[in-house]
């Protein structure tokens, strides 16, 4: 333990500097509001309004941005012009590896074809490239709002206070810091992509180790309550939504408890991001309670909080990084995944082992449902689409919960994780996805039986 510290109450003005921004952050990211006949969060409402405003030009804007990303990345790779190489912002956006240059070029070709509706139907179909264009329009709107508002949640002491208080709960259960609770809540009631970006930024600022960040991003980036309702309704099981959501929550917690203690998650380095090192200090010294120490850290963090100019500058940087780096990857990977799911039997072949697995667990129509167990790696909507025509109520119920527990889909969350500074790539994501599926299925089936869901 550290040496004893005598607690002194923070001055009112310093306390308010912590309380006011953090309260606004809690409201924006975590407070449920009723909006357009469904439950949302203020950030979601702001994003929806912004998405509606840019809708007339969103497709054109995406096409231009993704094409510019491809051209400037190729120019940077081939010619290394000074105006890009010597610019901190431009080099971060456009200097990348040959593989990512190729991916950006592919993304631009697909986007141009979808925008002008030219080329093979397999690419520009509403089920493939068209779906991805629509998803990206929503994604860009979400991150525009989140990029400028996230500091209210992250940079004014809220994570320090919550992390210190909840450390004794999250450490033994999940082997992650207490501050990760905010990540979980932000994605649970709001948007899983926001949770991943929060995690990425916390890792790059020295508050999570690589293992902790990967664990949080792959296991704690849950989907929002409204989306759970949508999936349950798509599968026709929304009349049992309370047990549906309860089983989802229990399975999510139990699967993480298991997965954090076995490979591959426990093999990732328990080291902080090298450029910044360890910045977290949740352990309270002698003489202070957890709340007192957490409040002290929170007030100190708020004192160093960003001013308006810095918030705008960081927000622009974050959003441009997402727009120029992420959207081409989402467009290329997502369209390819949807082509495989829609037009080929690849997922049917790959899912055969899960057909036998579900048959062993006593589920009806196991082999018909099997593709839905793995296709969620491509996109979160596809499992519900594939399983909607299954006759067995219980099987649809199980598939719906499984698809929401898996949540490492390449069209959004997976691409965000792979393009971050976290040391995990495609193979690592696939291994964690499959492991989560194998572990979660029997838990879901057991709980479904205990809740008396049949049919």
N, C-alpha and C positions, 0 to 999 in steps of 0.2 A: 504493500500500500504506500501511497505517497504520504508526505509529512502532513500533519494536521493543519487544517485551514479554518480560520474563524469566519463564519458567515456574516455578511453585512447586506442588508436589503438594498437592492438597486434603486438609484434615484428615479423619480417618477418619469422624467423626460426620457431616460434610457429604457425604462420599462415599456413606455408607450411606443418607442421606436421598434420594439420587438412585437408588441401586442397588435398594433394596428395593421401592419403589412401581413403578419401571419394570419390574423383573423380574416382579412380579405382573401388570402390564399386558400384558407380552409373553405370559405364560402364558394369560391370560384371552382375549386377542384373536387370538393368532397360533399357539398351540400345538395341533397336531392331536391329538384324543383319539378313542378308539373308543367310540361310544355308540349303543345300540340297533341294532346290526348295520350301522352306517355311520360314516364319519369325520366328526367335527364339531369345534368348538372349545368350550372351557369356557363362553364367553359364550352360545353356542348351546344348550348343555346347560341352563344357568341359565334361558334364555329358554323352552326347551321345558317345563321344570318349572313355571315361572310360568304359561305358557299353559295347561297342564293344570289348574293350581289355579283359574284364573279362568274356565275353560271353561263351567261351569254358568251363570255370570252375564255372560259376555263380550258376548253379543248384546244383552242388555238394557242393559248399561253403555254400549255403543257408541251405541245408539239414544238414550239419555238425554243423553250427552255431545254428540253431533252436533246434537240438537234444541236443547239449551241454547246451543250455539255459534251456531246460526242466530238464535234469539230474542234473545240478548244483543247480537249484532252488529247486528241490525235496530234494536233499541232504542237502541244507541249512535249509529247513523247518523241516526236520526230525531229523537231527543230529547236526545242528549248529556248524560246524567245525571252529576252530579258524582261519585257513588261509583265510576263507571267512568273518567271522564275524568281524575280526579285521582289515580287509582291506577296506579302504574307497571306492575304486573303485569296488571291487568284491561284497561288501555288497550292494552297490547301484544297481548293475546289477542283483544280484541273490537272495537277501532277499526280498520277496514279500508276498502277502496275499495268503491264500489257493485257492481262486478263480482264481488268476492269475497263480498259480502253475499248477492248473488243465488245464487252457487255454493253457499254454506253452506245457504241455504234449500232449494235443489234437492237437496243431499245429505241434508238431514234428511227431506224428503218421501220420497225413495227408500228411506232406511233404515227409516222407519216402515212403509212398504209391505212391505218385505222381512221385517221383524221380525214383523208381524202376518199376513203372507202374504195381503194384500189388494191388488187392483189387477191390471193387465194382466200376463199371463204373460211377456210380452216383457221386463218390468222385474224381476219377482220370481223368474224362472227360476233354477235352480241354475247355468245357464251364464252368467248375467249378474249381477244384483244379489246372488244367493246366493253366487256365487264371490267377489264383492267383500267381502261380510260376513266370509267365512272368511279372506280375505287380511288384512283389517284386524285381526282377532283376533290373528293371528300377528304382524303388524307392531307392534301396541301392546305385546305381550309383549317383542319384541326391543328396542324403544326404552326400555321401562321399565328393563331391565337395563343397556343401553348408556348411558343418560343419567347413571346414578350411577357407572359404572365407567370411562367414557372419560377422566376426569382422570388416572387412573393411566398412561394411554398418552400423554397430551398435556401434562400440567402439571408433570411432575417431571424434565424434561431429556432424555428419550429422543429426541425429535424433533430437539433441538439437536445431540446427538452424531451421530446417524445422518445428519442433513442435511449437516453439515460434512464428514463422511467421504465421502459419496456425491455431493457437489455436482458434481465433475468428470465424473461419469458421466451424471447426469440433465440437467444444463444443456445440454451440446452435443447430446445425443440428443433430448430432449423439451422443452427450454426451460422447465423447471420446477425448483423448489428440491429439494435432496437430501432434505429432510424429507418430501416427498411419497411417498417410498418406503414409509413406514409406512402411509399411506392405501391404497396399492396392496395391500400385504400384508394389511392388515386386511380388505379386501373380498375379496381373492383366496381366502383360506382361510376366511373367515367369512361376511360378508353385505355385499352391495353397498350397501345402504341405510346401513349404519354408515359405510362409506367416504365417502358423500356428506355425512353429518352431520359427520364429521371435517373434511372439506374446507370446509364452510360455516363451521364454528367457527374454523378457521385463517384464513380470509379475513376474518372479522369481528374477529379479534384482530390483524390486520396482518402476517400471515406469508406470505400469498399476494397477488399482484396480482389484479385482476378477470380478466385473461386467463389467468393461471396457474390460478386457482380453477375457471374454466369448463372449461379443458382437462382438469384432473384429474377433475372431476365427470362430464364427458361421455365421457372416453376411458379413464380409469383405474378407474372403478367397475366392476370385473369381477365375475362371479358366482363363487360358491364351487365348490371341487372337487366336493363332494357333489351340488350342483345340476347340474353338468356331467354327472356319472354318470347322474342321473335323466333328463336330456334325451336322452343317448345311448341309454339303455335304452328310452325312449318311442319312439324312432325305429328301434329294432332294429339299432343299429350299435355297441353296447357291446362286441362281440367285437373291435373295432378301436379300443379306447379310448385306447391309448398314442399311435398316430398322430393320433387325433381331438384329444386334448388338446394334443399337440405343435404341430399346425397352428394350433389356437386361440391358443396363446401367441405363436407367430411372427407370425401375422396381426395380433394385438393390438398388438405392438410396432411392426411395419412401418407399420401404418395410422396410428398416433399420430405417428411420425416424419414422415410425409408431411403429415398434417392440421395439425400445429402450424405449418407453414411456408406455408400457403395460407389464403385466406378460407374460411369466416368466422372461424375461430379466431384468426388473426393480426390481425384487425381490432378485436378487443375491447381496451379500454383497459388498458395495462400500468401501472395505477395501484393503489395500496393503498386499502383502505376508508377514505374521508375522515375519519370520526369518530376513528379511532385512528392512521392513518398507518403508515409502515413500522416494523416491530418486528423484522424478521429480520436476522441478521448471521452468515452462514455463512462469509464470507471470513476466512481466518486471517491475523493480523498477522505481520510479520517476527519471526523468532526462535522461532516455535512451529510444531510440526507440526499437521497437520489433526486428529489424535487429541487432542493436547494442548489445542488451541483448542476443539474440540468438547466435551471433558470439562469444561473451564473454564466454558463456556456452560451445560452440563447441570447442573453443581453450583450455579451461580448461579440457574438457573431453579428447581431443586428447593428452594433456600432460600426462594423466594417461593411455593412450592407451597401449595395450598389446605389448610386444616385440615378436620376432619371436618364441622364445622357448615357451612362454605362449600361442601363437596362435596354435602351433602344439599340445601342451598338452591339451588345451581346445577342439581342434578339434577332437583329438583321443577320449576324454571322451564323447563328444556329439555323435560321430558316433557309438561308441561301445554301448552307451545307446540305440540308435535307433535300431541297429542291433540285440542286445540280448533281448531287452524288447519289441520292436514294432513288429518285423517280425513274431514272433509266434502268436501274437494276430491278426494281419492282415490275416495271413494264416488260422487260425481257424474261426474267425468271417466272413471273406470274403468268404471262401468256403461254409460255412453254408448258408450264405445269397444267394449265387449263386445257391445252390442246391434248396432252397425254390423257387427262382424265375424261375428256369429252369424246375424243375421236379414236382412241386406241384401247386395247384390252390390257395395257401394261399393269394398271392397278389391280385388275382381276387376277392376273398371274401372281403378282407380288403378294397379294393378300390371302392366297390359299392357306398358308400356315395359320392365319388368324381365323379362317373358316373352321378348321379343326379345333382350334382353341375355344372358340365360342360354342361349338357343338359339345365339347367336353364340359363347358360351364352350364349346359342345359338350355341354351337359347335356340328358339325356333328360327328357321330360315337363315341359319348361320352363314352358309356360303353366299347367299344373295346379299347379306348384310356386310360380308367381309371387306369388300372394297372401301366401304365407308369408314372402316377402322384406320386406314392408312392414308386415304386421299386428303385428309385434313392437313397433312404436311404441306400440301400445295396451297390450299385456301380454306378458310374457316366455314364458308357457306356450303361447299360441295358435299360434305358428309350428310347434311340434312336434306339436300336435294336428292342424293342417291337413295337415302333411306326412307324418303317420304312415301314410297309406294309399297313398302314392306307391310304385309298383312298383320303380323304379330305386334300387338300394342307394346308388350314388354320389351321386345327387341328394339323397336323404335325409341322407346323410353331410355334404354341403356345406351344406344348409339348417340342420342342427343346429349346425354351427360358426358359421355366419353369425348365427343368432339369439342366440348367446352373445357374439359380438363386438359386436353392435349395442347392447345394453343401455342404452337411454334410454327405457324404457317408461313411459307416462303413469300407470299404476295405482300406481306407487310412486316409482321414481327420478326420473321427469320431474316429478311433483308436488312432490317434495322440493326439486328444483333451482328450480322456478318460484316457490315460496313462500319461498325464501331471499333474502338481501340481494344475491346475485350479479346483475349487470345482464344477464340473459338471460330471454327469454320463450318463448312457444309457437313462434313462427316461427323463432327461433334454434335451438331444440331440434330442430325438424323438419328444418331445413337441415343441421345436423350429422349427424342420423340418416341422411338420404338420402345425404349425401356419404360417410359411413362405409360404407354399404352398397355404393355404387358402387366405392369404392376396395378394399374387402375381398374382394368376390366373385372377381375374377380372381386375387388372391393365393391364396385358398382353393382354387380350381379347379386352379391351377398346382401347389400343394403336394400336393393330393390325387392328381394325376397322378404326381408324383414319388414318392409313397409307394406307388404301384401299386394304389390303391383303384379298383375297377371294378364294373360291374354296374348 
